[in-house]
Amino acid sequence: MKKIFLFCVLALAVIPAGISAKAVDSFPILDMDIGMKNSAMAGAFTGIADDSSAVYVNPAGLTQLRQIEINAAYDKWMMDSNFEFLSVGVPAGAGTICGSVIYSDMGVFKGRDESGILTSNDIDAYNLGGALGFGIPVNDFISAGLSLKLMDVSLGNISDFGVFIDAGVLLKYGIFSLGLDASNLEISPDILASGGIRAGLAATLLKLDDHEISADVDAKFFRNYPVSAAVGAEYTALKMISIRAGYKFEPDNSVKSGASGLTAGIGINLSGLTFEYAFESNGDLGFTNMAGIKFAYESNKDKEKKDYEKLQEFMAYQYFREGQSYSDAGDYKSALLKYELVSSLEPEYEGINLAISKAKLMSTGAYDPRKADLLYSDGMGLYEKGEFESAAKKWTEAKKYNPEIRDIDVWIQDAKELSSAKPDMKKGGQFFSEGLKYYNNCDYTDAVETWSKGIDSGAGKKMQQYIDRALIKLKEMREGLEKAKTDISRDASLTEGIKKLRTMADACPTYKDATDILAALRSVIESKSKEYYYKGLDAYAAGNLDAAIVYWKGIEDMDPKSEYSVKVSSDIESARKKIDAVKKMGKQQPEESK
């Protein structure tokens, strides 16, 4: 994966050296805006690249294909010329592979001899080529891709064949995405295309449940052609109708006059089958029209796997909620049974290991959070005095009564290590105690500053380990906050962002950044909880349990104590019974088949 990414970066770094070189362009077809969405948005597509035509524009964008996609188009050019395009993208492992074929027919020309006199021979002119590309994610923000292009150009008995490579990267952060593509790197000797750099900056300007607006600004730096730019936008309503438009900023526009450079198009999505249309104005030369279809296919095996995973997730979610209900009612043995079922279905279910540990303690009567708090406080007092061995014993005992104490394992381990290597607490002891209070209140910045003063005052260098730990905590908190901010800026990940903020606020009640954002989002959380509650009911009434699960789980993620979360707890009881019935039927089928 890293090698692919490094190759793309290297290609993007070395290609500018050849941009200014002038040479004969044997394959001008490679400079076209290939693809329906790409054409309708005037070629402003490098930063979006979200369909299989990305194999010609920015192969890194292929990673955005989550299903098998078939994309075909027919473009009627001037006079009797035309262009045809077919591509197929298939998710493969961590990435996506895509194959494509393009063909353009320039019509038939009358033959002439060396003197320019007409002959009886007609000459066919056409282009035939294809591409094979692969895109793969490097991390959560960066994707890389490569594509191999093959092209044959024929004019009567004369033909040229070329092999080229595209290398692209796509960087996504928040609502923005940046695409870079080194286009048409020549492999064939003595065969040249108009290679260069494509760059595009895209942004999702609006994203609601039923409406989305995105835009892209592209620039092309190709040899043999002046620098050009394009801007394009797309508005999608009800996830069904997409309206697109764009404009090309090219020197030729003034020559062609009129509305040259203007493009537009529309896409209508009907259950995975999309009908698309695009046109481009060439000023006085008229319009070119393109029509196509795009089909997204999900195999029965993939669908069954996805449905099964959703069923597993729903069952785990239900059992966890039931376990919480039993725990709240004081029936800890039943709660433990439910939690163990969750663990068997989803071993990585968030918080399940801690819930099991707590339920085990509660079922034996050993759970006593008040006693645990007293022991923890006593341990902290001993720790501040430098009595580390006694502190470790207090904390170990506190953990027996409540394993949920924040960072308890870290403190125990730390105290054990320091019991045999005590820092000089006489010098800077006041700084140590003060910094520890800041640390426990999640005020890591002041903790670092205070402990640094302790070191300067002559305290043992061992205090540096506290500074290092606080810096790690501070980094984790800041990165988590930034990730949460990014999530809440997008409707699709709003609940995930709120969940992250709530986790931070629960872990550190004094962490103002998280609590302040949650307070500012209070009206949004209430509105979304209400919306998800009724959408979940509608989905449940329609028999779509999967959709209902998603909506209801979103309510709990945003605010598990809201009135709608309480309502959901009772509303989904019937859904749980249905799922249990489905599960029993699944167990009976193998026996029946025998």
N, C-alpha and C positions, 0 to 999 in steps of 0.2 A: 504494500500500500504506500509506504513512504517512498519507495523507488519511483512509483508512478507520479507521485506528487512532485518529487525533486526533478524528474524529467520534464514535467510541465513547466515548472518554474524556470528551469534552464532554457527550455525552448522559448519561453516568453522573454528571457533576458537576451538571447542572442539574435532573435529575428529582426530587431530594429536595424541591425547592421546592413541588412539587405533591402530595407524598405525603399531607400532612395535610389537603388539601382534600377535603371531603365532596361527593360528587355521585352521581347515579343511575348504577348500573353496568348498562349495556345489554347487556353481553356477559360474563356470569359464566363462560361456558364457557372463556374464555381464562385463567381462574385455576385450571383443572384441571391435574392431573399427566398430561400427554399423553405416551404412549409406554409400552411394556411394562416396560422396566427402570426407568424413572422412577417408574412406579406401584408396582412391587414394592418399591422402596426409599423409599417414603413421600414422594417428591418431592425427596429429597436427591440431586440430580443435577447441580446447576449447576457444581460443581467437577470433574465427570467428563465429562458431555456427549459421550459417545463413540459415539453412533449418530445416525441421521438425525432422530430426534425432537428433537435439539438445536436444530433450527430454531425451536422454540417455547420453549425453555428458556434456551439460550445459544448463539447461532449461531456463536460463535468455535470451539466444539467440533467443528464440521463438518470442520475441517482434519485431524482424526484419521481420517477415512474414506479408506482407500487403495484401495478397490475400489468398484464400483457396488453400492449397497445399496438393497434394496427392503424396506420395513417396513410391515406391515399388522396391524391389530388390531380386535377386536370386543369391546365392553364391555357387559355386561348390567347395567343399573341397576335401581333399584327399580321395581316394578309393571311397566308395559309400555313403559318408556323404555329407550333404548339409545344407544350411542356407537360410531362407526366412524372409523377413522383409516388413512390411506395416505400414505406418504412415499417419495420416491426421491432418493437422494444420488448425485452423479456427480463424481468428481475432474475438475477443469477447470484446466489449467495448474498454477500454483503452489498453488491453493486447491481448494475443493470447493463446488459449487452444489447446492442441494436444493430440491425442490418438494414440496408436501404439500397434502392435502385432508382436512378433518374434517367429519363430519356427525353430528348428534345428533337423535334423534326423541323428543319428549316425550309422544307418544301423542295420543289424540283426546279432546277435552273437549266436554261438552254445552254448547250455546250458551244464553245467558240474555240477557234484555232489560235495559233500564235499571232496571227494578224488581226484577230478580233472578229473574224468572220464567223457567223453562225454555222454550226454543224448539225448533223442529224442526231447527235448523242445528247441525251438528257443527263443531268448530273444531280444525284441525291446528296443532300447535306444533312447530317444529323450528329448528335452527341449521345453517347451511351456510357453510363458510369454507375458507380455504386460506392458504398461506404460501409465499413464495419467498425463500430465504436464500443467503448466500454467506459462507464463512469463508476466511481467508487468513493464513498465518504472517507475522508482522512480523520476527521473528528466531528464533533457536534456542529461546528461552524464552517468547515472547509470541505469541499469535494473537488476531486480531480478527475480528468478524463482524457482519453486518447481516441482518435479515430484514424483509420487508414482509408484513403480515398483512391479509387481507381477510375480513370477516365479515358475514353476513346473518342476522338473527333475525326469524322470522315467527310471528305468532300470529293465525291467521285472516287477515283483510284488513289487519292492521296489521303493518308491518315496519320494521326499522332496518338501515341499511348503514353499516359503519365501516371505516376504513383506519387501520392502526397500524404502528409501527416498533419493532423490538427492536434494541438495540445491546449487544454483549457483548464481553468480553475474557477470555482464559484464559491464566494465567501458570503455567508449569511449571518447577520446580527440584527436582532430585533426586527423592525419592519423593513430593513434595508438588505439589499443583496448586490454584490459587485461581481461581474463576470469579466474574465479576460481570456482571450483565445488567440493563440498563435496559429494563423490560418495558412494552409497550403504550403507547408514546408516541403520542398522538392526532394524526392528520392531518385527519380529517373534522371540519368545524365542527359544534359542538353535539352531537357524538356522543362519549360518554365510556365508557371501560372502567376497570377498577380497576388503574391503572398503578402502578408502583413499582420497587423494587430487589430483585433476587434476589442472594444472595451464598452461595457454597459453598466450603468448604475440604475437599479430598479428600487421601487419602494411600494409597499402596500399602504395606500393612503386611507383606506377605509375597509374594515372587516367586521361585519355583523353576521348574524345567523343567515340572513337571506340576501345580503348585499355585500359586494366587494368591489373596490376600485384599486387598480394597480397601474403603475406607469413606469416607463423606462426611457432613459436617455443614452443613446449609443454614439460612438465615434469610430470611424474606420480609417486606418492609416495603411493603405495598400500602395505598393509601388505601381507605377504606370497610371495611377489615378490620383486626382487631387484629394486632399483630406475631405471627408464628408461626415455629416452627422445626421441623426434622426431622432425623433421623439415619438413615442407611441403610448397609448393608454387603452385599458380594457375595463369595462363595467359589466359585472355579472350579477344578474338578478335571479333569485329563487333557485340558484344553482342549476339553472336550465338555459337561460338566454344570456349570451355574451355579446356585447357591442364593442367593436374595436375601431380605432382610428389612429392615424399617424401622419407624419410629414417628413420628407427627406430634404435636407439642406444640401443641395448639390449645385455646382456651377452650371450644369446642363439645364437647370430650371429656367434660367433667363433666356436660353436659346429656344427652348420649346414653348415658352410663355404659357399663358392660360393658367390652369390650376395644376401645372406640372409638379410632381412630388407629393401630391395628396393621396392618401390611401384610406381605406375603410373596409369594414367587414362585419360579419355576424356569425355566431355559432349557436345552434339549437341542440341541446343535449336531451335525449329521450332514453332514459334508462341505460346509460353507457354508450349509446350510439349517438354521435354528434354529427350533424349536417352543417357544413361550413361554406362560407362564400367570402371572397375578397376581391377588391378591384383596386387598380392603381391608375391615376391620371398621368398621361404623358403629354399634357398640353395640347398643342395643335395636332399631335400624332394620334390623339384619341385615347381610349381606355383599354386596359387589358383586364380580363376577367378570369377568376380562378374559382373552381368549385371542388369540394372534396368531402370526404367522410373520415371520421375517426372513431374507432371502436375500442373500448377498454373491456378486456375479458378477464374474468376471475374463474379459474377452474373449479370444478366441483370439489376436488381434493382440498384446494386452498380454502374454499368457502367452508367446507366441513371442519377443517382445522381451526379456522377463525371462530366458527360458531362454538366449537368445543372449548376453545380457550375462553370465550366469553362466558360460557356456561360454568366453567371451572371458577372463573373470577367471580361470577355472581354467587355461586354456592359458597365460596370462601367469604365473600362480603356478608352474605346472609348469616352464616354460622358465627362470624365475628360479632355482628350486631346482636345475635341471640346470646352469645357469651357475655357481652356487655350487660344485656338485660338481666341475665341470671346473676351476674356479679353485683349489679346494683341492688338486686333483691336479696342478696346474702346467700344465694345458693351457689357456692363456689365450686362444688364438685361437678355440678352440671355445666358451669361455666368452663371448667377445665376440659371436659369432654368436647365441648363445642370448639374451644381453641385448638385442641389437638386435631380435630377434623380440618380446621383451617390450615394448619401446618402440613397435613397430608396432601391437601389440594394445592396450596400455594406456599411452599417452604420459605419464600422470600417476602411473604406478606408483611407489610410494614407494621412493626410493633408487636408481632405475634409472639416472638420469643420472650419478650418482657411480660406480655400478658399471661403466658403460660407459667412463668416463674412466680408471678404475683398470685395467680390462682392456686398454685400448689401451696404457697405459704398460707393463703387465706383458708384453704380447705383443711389445713392442719391446725388452724388457729394461731399460727405464729406471726401473722401479719399485724403489725402495730405501728402505724406511721408516726404517731405522737412520740412513742418511745424511741423510734429511729431518729427523729429530729433532735431529741434531747442528746442522744449518744453522738450524733453527728456534730452538734454544737460543742459538746465537751471535747470531742476529738480535734475540732478546729482550734479551740483554746489551747490545748496541749501542743498542737502543731506550731502555733504562733510563738509559743515559749521555747520551741526547739526540742520538745520531748516527743520525738518522732515515733519511737517504738510504742509508746503508750497511745499516741494518736492513731497509729495503724490498728491497734487492738480495738479501740473504740469504734472506728469506722467499719472494721470487719463485723463487729457485733451489730452495728446499725444496719448493715446490709442484710443481715439475717431477718430483720424485722421489716425492711422495705428496700427491695433491690432497685427501685426507681430513682433513688437519690442521684442527682446530676453529678456526673464525673466521679462517682464514688470509687470505681476501680482505679482510676488514674491517681486519685489522692492516696489510696491504700498503697499502691505500688511506689509512689513517690516517697511516702513516709518510710517505707521499708528500706529504700535505697539510702535515704538520708540518715537513717538510724546509725549507720556505720561510718558516715562521712558528713558530719554536721558542719554547716557553714558557720562562719564567725558571726554569731547573732548579737554579740555585745556591741560591735561596731555596726551601725546601720540597722539594728534590730527594729527601731521605730519605723524605718523605711520599709522593712520587710512586712511588718504587720499591716501598715497602711496600704501597701500595694496589694496584699492578699485580700483585703476588704474590697478594693476596686475590682480585683479579678472575679471574686465571687458575685459581684453585681454586674458582671459582663462589661465593665468599663475598662477594656483592655488597653486603651491608649494611655489612660492615667496610671494604670498598673505598670506599664513598661517605663513610663517616665519616672515613677516613684522608685522602682527597683534599680533603675540606672543611677539615680542619685545615691542609692545605697552602695552600689559598687564604687562610685566616685568617693564615697566617704571612708572607704577602706574595708567594707564588708567582704566576706569571702567571694571568690569568683564563682562559687557554686550557684550563687543567685542568678547567674546568667541563664541557667536552665529554665527558671521561671519566666524570664524575659522571652526566651525562645518559644516557650509554650504559649504565652500571651500573644505573641506575634502570629503564631499559627492560627490561634482562635480568631484573632482580628481579621486575618486574611479570609478564613472560612466564612465569617460573618459578612464581610463586605462582598465577597463573591456570591454568597447566597442571596444577599439583598439585591445585587445587580441582576442576578438571574430571575428573581421574583419580579422585579420591575419590568424586565423584558417580557415575562409571561403575562403580566396583567395588562400590558399594552396591546395584547392581541386577544381577541374574543375567544379564539379556539383554545388558548392555554390560560385563560383567566382564572379558572378554578385551581389549576396547578400552582399558579403564582400566589394566590391567596392562601393556599394550603402551606406553602413554604414560609410565608410571612407569619402565619399562625404558629407554625412549629418553632420559629425563632422567638416569637413573643412569649410562647409558653415556656420555652427553655430559659429565657432571660426576660422576665417581666419588666426589668428596668431598661431594656434596650429600646430607646425611644424611636429610633428610625423605623423599626418594624411596627411598633404600636401606633405611631403617628399615621403611617400609611394605611393601616387597617382601620383606624378611626375615620380617615378621610374617605375610605371606601365603604363605610357602613351602609349608605343608601344604595350603593351599587350591589352590595352583597344581599341586602333584603330584596331588592328588585329581581336579581337573578335567581335567588332561592324561590321566590314566588313563581317566576317564569318556568324554571325547571320542574317545579312541583306539578304544575298544570300540564306541561308538555309530557311529563312522565305518565300522568294519568291518561292523557289522550293516546299515548303510545301503547299503554297497557290495555286500554279499551279496544284498540285496533289489533291486539294480539301480538304486537311487536315488543316482546319482553326485553330484548337486547337494548333497544333504544330507551325503554323505561329505566333500565338499570343504570345506563350512563347518566341520564338526567338526575336520578335520585342519589346516585353516589356523588355527583357534583355538589348537591346540597350539603351533604355531610362534610365534604372537603372544605367548603367555604365556611360553614358555621354549624358544627354538630349540635349546638344547643338551641338552634333556631326553632320556631314553632313549626316550620315546614319539615324540618328534620324529624321532629316528633311525630308529625302526621305520617310521614313516609314509613316510619317504623311499623305502623299498624297496617298501612295500605299494602305493603308488599308481602304480608303473611300469606295471602292467597297465591301470590307468585311463587313463593318458596314451595308450597305444596305441589304446584304444577311441575316445578323443576324436579322435585323429589320423585314425582311420578315418572317423569321422563328418564331419570337416572335408573329407576327400577326396571323400566321397560328395556333400557339398554343392556342391563345385566341379564334379562330373561332371553334376549334375542339369540345369543350364542347357544343356549341350551335348546331353544326351539329349532335352530338350524341343524343341530345334531339329529 
